[in-house]
Amino acid sequence: MRRLGLRARVSAGFAVGALLLSASMALVSYELTRRSLLDERERTAVRAAYFDAAVVRTGLDTEEPDVVEVLRSLDTGGNRRPLLHRGDDWYARSADTGLTAAIPADLQRLVRAGEPAVQRVRVNGQPTLLVGLPLAPSTSYYELTSLRELDETLQVLALALTAVAIVVAGSGAALGWYATRHSLRPLTAVADAAQEIAGGNLSARLAPTTDPDLTRLSTSFNHMVDQLSRRIERDRRFAADVSHELRSPLQTLAAAASVLARRREHLDDRTATAAGLVADEITRFQQLVNDLIELARTDQPADRQPVDVAASARRVCQARGLATALVRVDPGVAATWLVDRRRVEQILANLVDNAVRHGGGPVAVRLAQRGGVGVVEVDDAGPGVPPADRDAIFDRFVRGRAAHARAAGDGTGLGLALVAQHAAAHRGSAGVADRPGGGARFRVELPGVSP
């Protein structure tokens, strides 16, 4: 599962915090408002019930009272409904629609015992406030006040508070995103500068900042890059100087070896074999020195210019006695790429040489583009590269499982390292995978090749 980034986590934290805070405030506000409205409605209903009960008591204080008419004389509006329990009979202003069934038996016993009582009940599914008052030992007055309007008001209040909580949570997320965007801007600048340096631009630096908390970061980073730049330049100069110093004696040895090679027919077999080995090693040594000089130059930025990469690939194949038909260009791929000519030609040459020496020969050199990224693939017919070695073979003096040993044979152990360095100079990458049908597929990606 992919882990969320720092900005997303901070924004989510702001949103969750705002949601919890707003939800807590909404719940507290709702509960306080609900209690206040219910208490006020209950006090109003009790006062009205006592007033109506006094009217009923007065109306019943006759020799032959008309109970229903007395109840109809009450001004209860549309929300209050009176009931009278006298003896064993119930009286109402209209037909009983479940009112008496809604009065709990416990509350009836309490009122008959002479105690007033108040309770919230439901009548026909509607919330109702029930007030019971004793009028005489055998007479009880009940008044049911509808709470439907209050219930609807509380529902609207709950929806409003929920909407407020959601808006506050969204505002918290937006605030977190805005805050992290500005707070993480120095880290973005560091990442951009580090990417520039990794791409070979050792002149990249962090701009001075007026924030005292970030001054140390920018100063330390720039100092680190200065030290790194000086060390890289010192190592590059050392490798270049050593390689140049080796060229003169190597040229002398190569000349002497060529003399021995021309006179091999006059030498005995043992001496001729030794002379051949010396000539081969001198040739390999010269290639190693050339690769070291080239490696010392790879830290420089890529000098991009329009290059016909397909033509370069065909020239590389032709120079090695290979068929130019090996070069395949995907349909729609532009012939001209914006790349460093010298670096790309060496990428092609080293990959083809690697296929010839270690992969049974190349079977295809493919050029493609994916969204402005140039792709160079070289397929070979060899045994492939084990997954454990696919990263190590791009290190210097490394080949296959001899990941920590100096390369042997006719190679220098620097060819694939140069490929990786030249790809990095273009801010690209180099890798290897299995080729469908067997063998290895070396792949180099070069971003920004579109002119």
VMD Tcl script that draws the C-alpha trace (Angstrom):
set ca {
  {0.00 0.00 0.00}
  {1.37 3.38 -1.03}
  {2.10 5.67 1.90}
  {0.69 9.19 1.82}
  {3.11 12.05 1.35}
  {3.94 14.54 4.09}
  {1.71 17.24 2.62}
  {-1.22 14.86 2.34}
  {-0.70 13.59 5.91}
  {-0.53 17.12 7.34}
  {-3.61 18.18 5.38}
  {-5.46 15.08 6.55}
  {-4.41 15.84 10.13}
  {-5.75 19.40 9.82}
  {-8.99 18.06 8.36}
  {-9.45 15.42 11.05}
  {-8.63 17.90 13.82}
  {-11.05 20.47 12.41}
  {-13.71 17.80 11.99}
  {-13.32 16.56 15.57}
  {-13.37 20.09 16.95}
  {-16.35 21.19 14.86}
  {-18.22 17.95 15.55}
  {-17.66 18.35 19.29}
  {-18.80 21.96 19.20}
  {-21.80 20.98 17.06}
  {-22.82 18.22 19.48}
  {-22.46 20.49 22.50}
  {-24.37 23.29 20.75}
  {-27.10 20.92 19.65}
  {-27.51 19.39 23.08}
  {-27.60 22.77 24.86}
  {-30.07 24.16 22.34}
  {-32.24 21.04 22.51}
  {-32.38 21.10 26.29}
  {-33.11 24.83 26.35}
  {-35.96 24.55 23.85}
  {-37.44 21.46 25.50}
  {-37.28 23.03 28.96}
  {-38.90 26.20 27.69}
  {-41.60 24.26 25.87}
  {-42.19 22.11 28.97}
  {-42.56 25.17 31.22}
  {-44.99 26.74 28.77}
  {-47.01 23.51 28.48}
  {-47.18 23.06 32.27}
  {-48.38 26.66 32.81}
  {-51.01 26.22 30.09}
  {-52.12 22.86 31.58}
  {-52.54 24.39 35.04}
  {-54.58 27.24 33.58}
  {-56.80 24.86 31.57}
  {-57.16 22.54 34.58}
  {-58.45 25.49 36.63}
  {-61.02 26.23 33.92}
  {-62.13 22.58 33.87}
  {-62.39 22.47 37.67}
  {-64.61 25.52 37.59}
  {-66.77 24.03 34.83}
  {-67.20 20.79 36.71}
  {-68.23 22.57 39.90}
  {-71.96 22.26 39.04}
  {-74.69 19.77 39.81}
  {-74.83 18.16 36.32}
  {-71.79 19.32 34.35}
  {-71.43 18.69 30.60}
  {-67.85 17.41 30.57}
  {-67.42 17.43 26.80}
  {-68.74 20.98 26.57}
  {-66.41 22.06 29.34}
  {-63.46 20.60 27.44}
  {-64.60 22.29 24.22}
  {-64.63 25.62 25.98}
  {-60.86 25.47 26.46}
  {-58.70 27.65 24.19}
  {-55.98 25.10 23.42}
  {-55.27 25.96 19.80}
  {-54.12 23.24 17.42}
  {-51.18 21.88 19.43}
  {-52.82 21.02 22.77}
  {-55.43 18.26 23.28}
  {-57.20 17.89 26.65}
  {-58.41 14.65 28.26}
  {-60.39 14.10 31.44}
  {-60.48 10.89 33.42}
  {-63.48 10.87 35.79}
  {-64.35 7.76 37.61}
  {-63.82 4.99 35.13}
  {-64.63 7.09 32.06}
  {-62.46 9.11 29.64}
  {-63.68 12.35 28.10}
  {-62.31 14.25 25.11}
  {-63.47 17.07 22.83}
  {-63.58 14.72 19.84}
  {-63.31 11.03 19.02}
  {-60.44 9.31 20.79}
  {-57.70 8.68 18.23}
  {-55.37 6.75 20.50}
  {-54.87 9.52 23.04}
  {-55.86 7.48 26.10}
  {-53.70 4.55 24.98}
  {-50.67 6.86 24.88}
  {-50.98 7.75 28.58}
  {-48.68 5.40 30.57}
  {-50.31 3.45 33.40}
  {-47.57 4.48 35.85}
  {-48.26 8.13 35.19}
  {-52.01 7.56 35.68}
  {-51.41 5.95 39.07}
  {-49.17 8.83 40.08}
  {-51.77 11.44 39.12}
  {-54.60 9.51 40.87}
  {-52.42 9.52 43.98}
  {-52.53 13.31 43.89}
  {-49.11 14.05 42.28}
  {-48.70 16.16 39.11}
  {-46.63 14.44 36.45}
  {-44.89 15.39 33.16}
  {-43.59 12.92 30.58}
  {-42.64 12.92 26.89}
  {-44.51 10.27 24.88}
  {-45.31 9.49 21.24}
  {-48.84 9.75 19.93}
  {-49.42 8.29 16.48}
  {-45.67 8.44 15.88}
  {-45.38 12.12 16.82}
  {-43.40 13.41 19.83}
  {-45.79 14.77 22.46}
  {-45.45 16.30 25.92}
  {-47.95 14.85 28.43}
  {-48.95 16.81 31.55}
  {-51.15 15.11 34.17}
  {-52.83 17.05 37.00}
  {-55.13 15.74 39.78}
  {-58.46 17.64 40.09}
  {-60.29 15.51 42.65}
  {-59.86 12.06 44.23}
  {-61.56 10.44 41.21}
  {-60.86 13.07 38.57}
  {-57.62 13.64 36.63}
  {-56.87 16.13 33.89}
  {-54.38 15.39 31.10}
  {-53.14 17.71 28.39}
  {-51.07 16.52 25.42}
  {-48.95 19.18 23.69}
  {-47.53 18.33 20.27}
  {-43.75 18.72 19.91}
  {-43.76 18.20 16.14}
  {-42.68 21.75 15.28}
  {-39.95 21.62 17.91}
  {-38.76 18.26 16.55}
  {-38.61 19.66 13.01}
  {-36.70 22.68 14.30}
  {-34.17 20.40 16.00}
  {-33.77 18.38 12.79}
  {-33.02 21.54 10.82}
  {-30.58 22.59 13.52}
  {-28.84 19.18 13.36}
  {-28.52 19.43 9.56}
  {-27.15 22.96 9.82}
  {-24.59 21.99 12.45}
  {-23.56 18.95 10.38}
  {-23.07 21.14 7.32}
  {-21.01 23.56 9.41}
  {-18.85 20.69 10.69}
  {-18.24 19.48 7.11}
  {-17.39 22.98 5.91}
  {-15.03 23.50 8.84}
  {-13.34 20.16 8.13}
  {-12.92 21.11 4.46}
  {-11.58 24.51 5.48}
  {-9.15 22.76 7.83}
  {-7.91 20.55 4.97}
  {-7.49 23.59 2.72}
  {-5.66 25.45 5.48}
  {-3.40 22.44 6.05}
  {-2.66 22.18 2.33}
  {-1.90 25.91 2.13}
  {0.26 25.84 5.25}
  {2.26 22.81 4.16}
  {2.67 24.21 0.66}
  {4.45 27.24 2.09}
  {6.15 25.40 4.92}
  {7.55 22.71 2.62}
  {8.71 25.16 -0.02}
  {12.30 25.09 1.36}
  {12.29 21.28 1.15}
  {11.07 21.52 -2.44}
  {13.92 23.90 -3.20}
  {16.38 21.45 -1.61}
  {14.94 18.57 -3.65}
  {15.15 20.60 -6.88}
  {18.73 21.62 -6.16}
  {19.69 18.04 -5.30}
  {18.11 16.84 -8.56}
  {20.11 19.45 -10.48}
  {23.32 18.29 -8.81}
  {22.52 14.62 -9.47}
  {22.03 15.54 -13.13}
  {25.55 16.95 -13.28}
  {24.86 20.64 -12.66}
  {27.26 21.25 -9.77}
  {26.56 24.99 -9.90}
  {23.08 24.56 -8.37}
  {22.73 26.31 -5.02}
  {19.98 27.29 -2.60}
  {18.99 30.94 -2.65}
  {19.67 32.88 0.57}
  {16.65 33.10 2.85}
  {15.51 35.72 5.31}
  {13.97 33.12 7.59}
  {16.37 32.63 10.53}
  {15.19 29.05 10.97}
  {16.16 28.19 7.38}
  {19.40 30.18 7.09}
  {21.42 27.34 8.59}
  {19.83 24.84 6.19}
  {20.64 26.82 3.06}
  {24.13 27.72 4.25}
  {24.97 24.13 5.23}
  {23.55 22.76 1.99}
  {25.52 25.19 -0.16}
  {28.69 24.49 1.81}
  {28.15 20.76 1.34}
  {27.70 21.21 -2.41}
  {30.86 23.32 -2.56}
  {32.84 20.61 -0.78}
  {31.33 17.92 -3.00}
  {32.06 19.92 -6.14}
  {35.69 20.45 -5.13}
  {36.13 16.76 -4.31}
  {34.56 15.64 -7.59}
  {36.69 18.08 -9.53}
  {39.81 16.90 -7.69}
  {39.01 13.25 -8.40}
  {38.18 14.02 -12.01}
  {41.41 15.93 -12.49}
  {43.41 13.15 -10.85}
  {41.87 10.49 -13.11}
  {42.41 12.66 -16.18}
  {46.01 13.47 -15.24}
  {46.88 9.84 -14.53}
  {45.26 8.72 -17.76}
  {47.11 11.33 -19.80}
  {50.40 10.43 -18.13}
  {49.84 6.79 -19.04}
  {49.21 7.56 -22.68}
  {52.85 8.29 -23.59}
  {54.38 5.04 -22.26}
  {51.42 3.13 -23.65}
  {52.05 4.57 -27.10}
  {55.67 3.49 -26.83}
  {54.65 0.00 -25.73}
  {52.06 -0.18 -28.52}
  {54.70 0.77 -31.09}
  {57.08 -1.89 -29.75}
  {54.28 -4.46 -29.72}
  {53.44 -3.66 -33.34}
  {57.08 -4.28 -34.29}
  {56.94 -7.65 -32.53}
  {53.64 -8.43 -34.27}
  {55.19 -7.75 -37.70}
  {58.09 -10.06 -36.92}
  {56.06 -12.92 -35.40}
  {56.89 -15.23 -38.28}
  {60.59 -14.94 -37.35}
  {59.95 -15.88 -33.71}
  {59.55 -19.28 -32.18}
  {56.02 -20.33 -31.17}
  {56.43 -19.60 -27.47}
  {57.85 -16.14 -28.06}
  {55.22 -15.39 -30.69}
  {52.46 -16.38 -28.30}
  {53.91 -14.16 -25.58}
  {54.22 -11.27 -28.04}
  {50.57 -11.70 -29.00}
  {49.46 -11.65 -25.38}
  {51.49 -8.50 -24.75}
  {49.92 -6.79 -27.78}
  {46.40 -7.77 -26.66}
  {46.97 -6.51 -23.12}
  {48.43 -3.26 -24.39}
  {45.35 -2.78 -26.59}
  {43.08 -3.48 -23.61}
  {45.15 -1.13 -21.44}
  {44.79 1.64 -24.02}
  {41.02 1.11 -24.08}
  {40.96 1.25 -20.28}
  {42.87 4.53 -20.26}
  {40.50 5.96 -22.87}
  {37.51 4.85 -20.80}
  {39.00 6.41 -17.67}
  {39.50 9.70 -19.49}
  {35.91 9.52 -20.73}
  {34.69 8.65 -17.24}
  {36.48 11.70 -15.87}
  {34.50 13.85 -18.31}
  {31.06 12.41 -17.44}
  {30.53 14.79 -14.51}
  {30.09 17.67 -16.95}
  {26.52 18.63 -18.00}
  {25.20 17.23 -21.25}
  {25.76 19.46 -24.31}
  {22.40 18.95 -26.02}
  {22.01 19.56 -29.73}
  {19.87 18.07 -32.53}
  {21.21 14.61 -33.41}
  {19.97 11.97 -35.86}
  {20.18 9.09 -33.39}
  {19.03 6.48 -35.91}
  {21.88 7.41 -38.26}
  {24.33 7.26 -35.34}
  {23.08 3.79 -34.41}
  {23.53 2.56 -37.98}
  {27.08 3.95 -38.08}
  {27.91 2.15 -34.83}
  {26.64 -1.15 -36.21}
  {28.40 -0.67 -39.54}
  {31.72 0.11 -37.83}
  {31.51 -3.26 -36.05}
  {30.62 -5.26 -39.11}
  {26.98 -5.65 -38.09}
  {23.96 -5.26 -40.34}
  {22.37 -1.83 -40.22}
  {19.00 -3.61 -40.40}
  {19.43 -4.31 -36.67}
  {18.42 -0.69 -36.04}
  {14.65 -0.40 -35.71}
  {12.82 2.88 -35.23}
  {9.26 2.78 -33.88}
  {6.62 4.40 -36.12}
  {6.10 8.08 -35.49}
  {9.44 8.57 -33.71}
  {11.23 11.78 -34.72}
  {14.55 11.25 -36.46}
  {16.22 14.11 -34.59}
  {16.68 14.06 -30.83}
  {17.95 16.87 -28.62}
  {20.88 15.04 -26.94}
  {24.63 15.15 -26.42}
  {26.02 13.59 -29.62}
  {29.24 12.26 -28.09}
  {27.51 10.72 -25.08}
  {24.69 9.08 -27.07}
  {27.09 7.62 -29.61}
  {29.14 6.12 -26.80}
  {25.96 4.74 -25.19}
  {25.13 2.99 -28.44}
  {28.70 1.79 -28.98}
  {29.09 0.43 -25.44}
  {25.75 -1.37 -25.48}
  {26.48 -2.98 -28.85}
  {30.01 -3.93 -27.74}
  {28.60 -5.44 -24.56}
  {26.14 -7.52 -26.61}
  {28.96 -8.70 -28.89}
  {31.31 -9.65 -26.06}
  {28.95 -11.05 -23.44}
  {25.51 -11.49 -25.03}
  {26.09 -13.66 -28.09}
  {25.67 -10.65 -30.37}
  {22.92 -8.02 -30.70}
  {19.62 -9.02 -32.29}
  {18.00 -5.56 -32.30}
  {18.80 -1.91 -31.61}
  {15.45 -0.21 -31.02}
  {14.70 3.53 -30.80}
  {11.42 4.81 -29.40}
  {9.85 7.78 -27.63}
  {7.43 7.76 -24.72}
  {6.00 11.18 -23.84}
  {9.11 13.17 -24.75}
  {11.48 10.55 -23.28}
  {13.85 8.93 -25.76}
  {14.27 5.18 -25.31}
  {17.24 3.17 -26.57}
  {16.99 -0.63 -26.29}
  {19.60 -3.20 -27.28}
  {18.54 -6.86 -27.29}
  {21.08 -9.68 -27.30}
  {21.01 -13.44 -27.70}
  {22.97 -14.27 -24.55}
  {21.99 -16.01 -21.31}
  {20.50 -12.85 -19.80}
  {21.39 -11.11 -16.56}
  {20.31 -12.56 -13.19}
  {18.03 -10.21 -11.20}
  {20.59 -9.99 -8.39}
  {23.19 -8.54 -10.79}
  {21.06 -6.05 -12.73}
  {22.04 -3.07 -10.64}
  {25.63 -4.06 -9.97}
  {26.68 -4.45 -13.61}
  {26.38 -0.68 -14.09}
  {29.07 -0.09 -11.44}
  {32.69 0.49 -12.38}
  {34.91 -2.56 -12.93}
  {31.98 -4.88 -12.38}
  {30.62 -7.65 -14.55}
  {27.91 -10.15 -13.61}
  {28.25 -11.87 -10.26}
  {31.82 -10.64 -9.88}
  {30.27 -7.62 -8.26}
  {33.31 -6.82 -6.13}
  {36.05 -8.19 -8.33}
  {38.04 -6.56 -11.11}
  {36.72 -7.51 -14.52}
  {38.68 -10.05 -16.52}
  {38.73 -10.91 -20.18}
  {38.79 -8.50 -23.12}
  {36.62 -5.81 -21.55}
  {37.56 -2.93 -19.26}
  {34.63 -3.20 -16.86}
  {33.76 0.44 -17.52}
  {31.49 0.21 -20.56}
  {28.16 -0.11 -18.77}
  {29.30 2.32 -16.07}
  {29.84 4.90 -18.82}
  {26.37 4.11 -20.20}
  {24.83 4.82 -16.78}
  {26.87 8.02 -16.36}
  {25.92 9.35 -19.79}
  {22.25 8.56 -19.13}
  {22.43 10.37 -15.78}
  {23.97 13.40 -17.51}
  {20.73 13.55 -19.53}
  {18.74 13.13 -16.28}
  {17.84 9.67 -17.48}
  {18.51 6.12 -16.37}
  {19.91 2.81 -17.58}
  {18.63 -0.67 -16.76}
  {18.42 -4.24 -17.97}
  {15.62 -6.81 -18.08}
  {14.85 -10.13 -19.72}
  {14.16 -10.09 -23.44}
  {11.00 -11.94 -24.52}
  {12.22 -15.18 -26.06}
  {15.51 -15.20 -24.12}
  {18.53 -12.99 -23.71}
  {18.87 -9.56 -22.16}
  {17.34 -6.20 -23.04}
  {19.39 -3.15 -22.05}
  {17.26 -0.01 -21.87}
  {18.35 3.62 -21.61}
  {15.84 6.44 -21.08}
  {16.78 10.01 -22.03}
  {14.23 12.66 -20.98}
  {13.77 15.91 -22.89}
  {14.80 14.67 -26.34}
  {12.03 16.52 -28.17}
  {13.47 19.65 -29.88}
}
mol new
graphics top color blue
foreach p $ca { graphics top sphere $p radius 0.5 }
foreach p [lrange $ca 0 end-1] q [lrange $ca 1 end] { graphics top cylinder $p $q radius 0.2 }
display resetview
